[in-house]
Every structure is written in structure tokens, then in C-alpha cells.
Amino acid sequence: MEAKDLRKKFIEFFISKDHKEILNSSLIPENDPTVLFTTAGMHPLVPYLLGQEHPSGEKLVNIQKCLRTGDIEEVGDDIHLTYFNMLGNWSLGDYWKKEAIEMSFEFLTSKKYLNFPVEKLAVSVFAGNKDAPKDSESIKTWKSLGIKRIEPLGKKDNWWGPAGETGPCGPDSEIFYWNSSEEVPKEFNPNDSRWVEVWNDVFMEYNKTPSGKYEPLKQKNVDTGMGYERVYSILEGVENIYQSSLFTPIVEKILELSTSEDEKSLRIVADHLRSAVFVLAEKIIPSNLEQGYVLRRLIRLAIRRGKLIGIEDNFTSKIARVIIDVSKKDYPHLDKNSSFIISEIDKEEKKFERTLEKGMRVFEKISGKKISGKSAFLLFQSYGFPIEMTVELASEKGVDVKGYYKELEKHQKLSRTATKGKFASGLADQSENTIKLHTAAHLLHSALIKVLGSSCEQKGSNINPERLRFDFSFDRKLEEKEVREVEDLVNEQIKKSVKVIKKEMSVDEAKKSGAMGEFSHKYGNKVFVYSIGKFSKEICSGPHVENTSKLGKLKIVKQKSVGAGVRRIKAVLE
Ligand code: SER
């Protein structure tokens, strides 16, 4: 099999095993962004892993674009990236360990698919601890398939999730491939980087509760994730991801502009700008907040690295062009948004340029001793120095990084959950109040359109048990009168005790029926449409209350602007 067919073949294989292909979701979690980015294929599936019915069924497969800044320090080695693609298959309460492992094995070793020699594979499994027993079922299955190197490891290595403090989690089994021309060693050494982890089969059988207990999940799920870029490199016969054709045109362009061939810097520039391009393609712009903050950091760290390898002129837009060209076949939205991407990255580079020199002068003054959190924050806030850059510049003098993050949080109220990389999507928290507020958000959306016009498109929403937050496109403050009108319309629907009806249908049917939804977006084959009388009809994964009478009374408590043409409303149910 050729690397270029990997995407197609992966989907094809799991479809032949009765899976349904689902959406490659946005890199920005929709609905409930308690994390900044989608970090794994399972991320948009959380509500379904917790037991909610999925419109496409119990066996799912997809390719998901992901961004993980937790690994940013590792970037520069042979296998780590901030932006990457994850090939995943899921069982939502359907098949379990044996079947999952057998399918992974078949895809990896069969001639028609990856054709990896069995002798080059090794696996790790969960060794057991006080919370859960040793994973003997996985060991037995791997043995039956002829895998010789099976290493039981502890929780640090072979337990996945919860990605936040609570939620679905369980033991996992990781699959490694010997990616070296040297002879395969008899033993598997997880610390030898020539053993590349290619796939992770997670067996989600527990739900970690807020008190730290591991309760068996109502529904046992399988969640697997294969590293696309890693497998792609193996298929192309190269020993690291940057030598694969997904990266060589990018690295070559950087080399053309630079005077040094420092491998680590080249890789960092390529990785960070690639991530930046994909974040920009989601229409995020560099800023000091949330996703924009991460984007700014990525671009500026790349620029700093570029300088270290002797790039003199503005270069990010040139590299971005190459990145778009490499990926546009799989991701046409890059091409569609290319002028936005190019101009924003260039703007950010120029902005950084303007403050860099001044910032360096300030840095020289304070760098006599360990740099305090406050100073590191000042360098960021006023001169846009990414924290990693300050740390690097300060070298052995050191920086109070913890102190920096404290300051950052204080000043930006950057959500703690977000910085810690918690996950959620759909309604990660499915408490009664959250569900009520979710239904209220649908009513609110329709009411906004009725009062302010159809230009009020949803731009995001975030719901917790206390309140709902709803972002929509609108370019001015709502007048008091309009706020009242919106509230009244919603409350009228609540008073009328309207049934909330859920229907499953194809995307086309949903579109024809007039349901609201993002049709520019590729949904799965089947979707749920929630209707509230004639008042609201939206494609949504739910869950919702059964009748609006459950909601109480909606009150809009705040409104503000959150960017050009986007307004945010906070509302509560009283
Ligand atoms: N969620 C698991 C991971 O991220 C498997 O997809 O590794």
C-alpha cells in the first residue's frame, strides 16, 4: 500500500467491518469549548462515550485533525508534532478488546493494507494497579495473534484519560513498530525511540468520578487512535516524519531561506507554522486570548527559530503557502481561506518584528538574575515574547514559569481548564441544569434571529450548570428593548409547554426540512434534528429536555462584543 492511500484505505477497512464514517470535526471544539483545541478523535465523541445515542450507530471510524500543545517541548524529535491527524475507530458499547485488537492487527499486517511484518511489532498493555486489574484479555489476544513482545506497563504508560479531571477512561494497549534498518531487537524497550508508537487501543470501561473513584461505565467503549503522520513516514520508508513527503517541501523551502541546517530548528519552524496554518484556517487570529494566544505563540516561536537559522526577511507567509499546497488536497478549506491565512500570518510577523527589538532591550535589563513571573509576563504582554522564548533566552539564569502562568491567568482569565488541556465536546457535563440550558440555547438562537434578523449565525456556545454563553454574528450592542423581546419570545415558548422532538435523518433531509446547521461542514451520513414546535429546528447531537415547561424562566444577564462582528450573550434560567 502506498502512503498516499492511507486515509482512504483506513476508512475503507473499517467500513468493510461495518463501521460508519463520521465527520472530521473542526480543530476548535464546537458547542462546549472547555478546551481550546480538539486533541484526539474521541474528543467530539465524549457525549456518546458517556452513553448518548450516536446517529451513525455504535461502530464509527474517522480521520480527525488534532492539535496538542502539551507536546510542544518534544517537537524537534523524530515523532512529535503539535498538529497531526488521528485515524480512529470506535465501538460505542459494541465490540470489545478481542475484536478491537484483532482488527488493529489485521489492518497493520494484512497485505492489502499496511503489510507490516509481525516480527517488527511490539505492544504494551496495562500491568494493573489498585484501581483496575492487569489486562489479561489483551495479553491473551495479542499472544493468539503471534505477537511475541508484550510488555505490561503501569498507569503512566498504559492508562488513557480521563482527559480532564473526570470522565471516561480505562486501560490501553499501545502498538509499536520497529522503524529502523537495524535488526529488530529481541526485547521491546519502550525507551528506544526506534520503537515508534503507531496506534493506541483504549478500552474505556471506567468513569472517574469527582471523588476520584473509578466506576464501571454503563457502556464499555473502544477508542483507538493511530498517528497518521507516523504511519505515513513508515510507509514511505523514511525514519522520521520530517523526511516524509508531508514535510519535505516545507523543510526544503525553509532551507532555501536559511543559512544554517540546524535540524531541530528546521523541524520546529515546519511544525509550528503548519499548526498555525491549520488554526488560521479556522478563522482564528493571533491574540493574547485562548486559541489566539496559542496561535500567536506558535507563530512567534517559529519566527524566533527562523532567526536562529539565519532567515533574515519575513518568511512565514512563504512557508504558509507551501503548507497550504501540501495539504489542500485533503483539506480544501486551506485553499479556500488561503488569502486570509497568508495575510494574517504576515501581519503577525510584522507586528512581532516591531516589538522584538524593544523587548530585547527590556530583556537585557532584567536578565541579570532569575526572571520573575511578573517580568516574563510583561515581556509577553507588552512585547509578545512567548514564554518558551523567554525561557530559552534566559538559559541557565532561569525563569519563574509558574509565576508567569499565574500572572497570565490573572490578567486574561484564561480558563484554567483550557490551559490544562481538559476536554469536552457536545455536552461533556450532562447535569440536569446543563441539559436545560442547552434547550434554552436553541430557543435563544431562534429568538435572536426573529428579533435581529437572519444574520445572527451561531459562532459558538458554552454551557455549564450555572449559565449559558452564546456567541453569534451581530455588529452592535443589543438595545434594552431588543433584549426584552428576545427574552419574552423564549419565555413564551417555555410557558406554552412545547414538546422537544428528536428525529434522525440524512443531512439532505435535514437541510430540506429547514433545520439550522452548518452546511458548509461535512456532517456524518445521519444526523439528529431537534424541533421545538415551529419555533426552532436545529441539527444537534443533544441531549435536550423533553418539554420546554421544564426550563423555568430565561434571563439575559450580560452581553458584550468578543471580536469584530461577534457578540456574546450570557443567560441563566431562573
Ligand atoms: N484517545 C486515545 C489517544 O489519544 C486513542 O485515540 O491516544
Residues whose N, C-alpha, C, O or C-beta is under 5 A from the ligand:
A	BS01	LIG	A40 M42 N200 V202 D223 T224 G225
